[in-house]
Amino acid sequence: MSHETLTDFVQATAKKFDIPGVAVGVWMDGQEIYACHGVTSIDNPLPIDKDTLYLVGSVTKTYTATVLMHLVGSGLVELDAPVRQYIPELQLADEQAATEITVWNLLNHTSGLDWGLIVDTGEGDDALAAYVEKMDKLKQIAPPGVRASYSQAGYNLIGRIIEKVTGLTYEKAIISFVLDPLGLSHSFFARDDVMTRRFAVGHNLGNNERLSVARLWRQSRGDNPGGGLVSSVSDLVRWSQFHLHEGKSADFTYILPMELLHRMKDPTIALKGTNHDALGICWFLRDVDGICTIGHSGSANGQFSELLIVPERNFAIVALSNAGPNGIPFNQAVVRWALEEYLGVVDRDPEPIPYSETRAQEIIGIYEIEAQIITIRTDGTKMTLEAGIKPEIRAAADSEMPPDYPPADIGMLPGNGDEFIIINGGFQGKRGFFTRDESGTVNGLDLGGQLFKQTSKPK
C-alpha cells in the first residue's frame, strides 16, 4: 500500500477542486496510511495533519446509533418499543404518528418525520430537550414504517432517548460509551474543547467565484446527535476499525456484542433510485462492483466528510474536505480512486438516456421540505436542478447560512423513467427519483433518501 501514490492523488485532486485543506485516511491489511494537504483556513492558515479537527456532520449519526445499540445490548432499550415509552412527553404534528413511531423507525429513517427544524435551542444541557419540545411543528411526510426518508430530527430524538435512559447528557453518553473506551482522543462536541486544538473551518464559493470562510461554524447543540461531532481523520479511521472488527474497546472490553455489531450492517429497508441499495441500522449499504460496502457521509457549513467500509476486504477509507460546493466531488473522487487502486473495485455512474421534452414537462416543479427547496427547470434541451435553503428561512436567520447550490444538469436513467442522476456541479453523481400519486402524476422528488413534496410549478 503506497503512501506516496495516495499523497500524489490527494494533492492533485484537492488542487483540481480548489479545496483549501483535506485529510484522507485508509485502513488496509492492518495498516493505516494518511494523506493530508493544504490549510485549515484561508484567513488564518495552519497545515492540515491527521489530527486536525473537522466537523463531520451526519457521520455523527453512526456514533449515536452505536450508543443506542449498546443500550439495546444492555437491556435498557427495546428496538420495537414506541418512542413515547422513553419520551412520554413527545408531541408531534401527527398524534397517531407520535404514538406509533418506534425506536427502530428512528434508526433506519422510516419514522416518516420530515428532515428537521432550523432552530437554535442554546448551548445548555437542556438544548436537546428543548429541540424535542419544538417537534410538534415538524411535518409528517409519510406514516411510520412505510418508506425511508432521511431525518435529522429522528436522530436528535434518538439522542434524547439516550439522555432519558442513561441520565447523562447526550454528549457525556457518547464520550462515556464510545469515545473514551476506544481512545478517540481527537473527537469532541464542545466548542471549548475544539478551540484549543487545530481545527478546520469551512469555506464557500461566493458570487465573485472566490472562496471565503463560512460562518456559522456549526449548528446549535440541539442538533448534536444528528451532526455535531468534531473529529479527525485518524480517529475516524479507528472508528472504522471498531466497526470492521469485534466491537471491542482498546482494553478488549465489549462495547457492542458481535450480534448487534453485525445487525447494524444488515439491510433493513431497500432504497429505490439512490446511490445506495439499502439502509442498515444507520449505515447506508451498497454493492459496488460485486462487493458489499457500508458507509455514511456528512456535511456542515463548507465542510464535508465521507466514510466507507468494505467489511469483506477489511478496508476503510475516510475523506474530509473544507470547501463547498466541491467538497463532495473531492471526497467521492478520492473514495473511488482508493477502491480501484487498493481493491480493484470500479465504481462508475450510470449513463443517462437522451432528453425528452414530454418527460421534462411531467416533472418540472418546485419541491420542498421543512427548510430546503429544489427547483427542476427545463430550457427545452436539458433539465436543471437548483437546491438551496428556502428564502423565508434565510431571511429570518440571525446568522449566515450556507449558500444555495448553483444549477446543475440532470438526466433521466434507464428503467421505469422516474430515476435521475445529477450530471455536474457539487452534487455530481448523486441519484434520485420522482414519486407519483395514484393517478400517475408526479408529486414528489426523492434525493439522497429524502422526500421533497412538490408544491408548485416553476414560473
Secondary structure, DSSP 8 states (H G I E B T S, - for coil): --HHHHHHHHHHHHHHHT-SEEEEEEEETTEEEEEEEEBS-SSS--B--TT-BEE-GGGHHHHHHHHHHHHHHTTS--TTSBGGGT-TT---SSHHHHHH-BHHHHHTT-S-B-S-------SSTTHHHHHHHGGGGS-B-S-TTS-----HHHHHHHHHHHHHHHSS-HHHHHIIIIITTTT-TTEE--HHHHTTS-B---EEE-TTS-EEE-SS-S--GGGHHHH--EE-HHHHHHHHHHHHTTSB-TTS-BSS-HHHHHHTTS--EE--SSS-SEE-SS-EEEEETTEEEEEEEEEETTEEEEEEEEGGGTEEEEEEE--BTTHHHHHHHHHHHHIIIII-------------HHHHHHH-EEEE-SSEEEEEEE-SS-EEEEEEE-HHHHHH-SS-----EEEEEEEE-SSSS-EEEE-SSTTTT-EEEEEE-TTS-EEEEEETTEEEEEEE---
